[in-house]
Amino acid sequence: MSKIILTGDRPTGKLHLGHYLGSLKTRVKLQEDSTNEIFIMIADQQALTDNADNPKKIQESIYEVALDYLAVGLDPERTTIFLQSQIPQLPELTVYFLNLVTMARLERNPTVKSEIKDKKFGASIPAGFFVYPVSQAADILAFKATHVPVGDDQKPMLEQAREIARDFNRIYQTETFVEPDIILPPKGQGRIVGIDGNGKMSKSLGNGIYLSDSEEEIQRKVMKMYTDPNHIHVEDPGQVEGNVVFTYLDLFDPDKEKVAQLKAHYERGGLGDVVLKRYLNEILQDHLRPIRQRRQELAGNREHILALLKRGSERAEKVAAQTLAEAKDAMGIQYFG
Ligand code: TRP
């Protein structure tokens, strides 16, 4: 069955391998089925909810994220790539949705709860940030998305969007909104470990490999990857578990047999970290080279990127306007016909 797909990213920096495995690859795959209608949103408005004092960062990142999208093979001819802030119907829907959601319900949202802790807002939580799950519901429902490909951490957002769709339809006796299903990343690929072996790959931890990294940067990062701290001499038996080099080989090396051999050799002893890392480096370079090259080709042409976002935003606005009109109609607030 054909799907309507909507997903997006906050533009707060360039995208890394975690984004690539956890979401970008899935999107490119979904794009191969021409019966799917796909909307990819750069969530600049959501990014501002905790970056109000730094719009420059968001502006710059919009461009970087768009480049990352195109570099991995998202095709603006087949996929509508657009900017959240350029669709006024989204905040308008958000305002009506806010009336259907209680403060207590917002306080319970586990994703927001943990973000509030991580971001150290203390008592100064921006109200816009606190309610962003409702704005995210508007993003999804405005396009009548049937499927939303996102990471595990976004499950509560989807749950909330479904609730809002259900409540709106019930209260206003309508079928305007669709309850979307989640599409989770392939098993084990939803959250990948950083090069330091610490938690998940993230910009704030400085442990990421970026789609835009140069060949030298990738190599440097691979060479300092966390392995087995007790594997000191080449002859020593080494540990595979928790060893980031093997985690990445499992994720990126298509030659599973070779990886199994390397693991056995490492555990037996006699396989040095440097040799192993050189091998992983080649595997990663092979993955990232074509992406980086496409990125570089496009990077010089800012006008082209802007034009494409403008076109996508115009298309997206038409769809959102249609849905908003239906919603206002259902609410009985289309006073002037
Ligand atoms: N919250 C998402 C993130 O942190 C971005 C996002 C905004 C989004 N609106 C969305 C994702 C709608 C999926 C659907 O990256």
Boltz pocket constraint, residues with backbone or C-beta under 6 A from the ligand:
constraints:
  - pocket:
      binder: B
      contacts: [[A, 6], [A, 7], [A, 8], [A, 9], [A, 10], [A, 41], [A, 43], [A, 46], [A, 135], [A, 136], [A, 139], [A, 140], [A, 148], [A, 149], [A, 150]]
      max_distance: 6.0
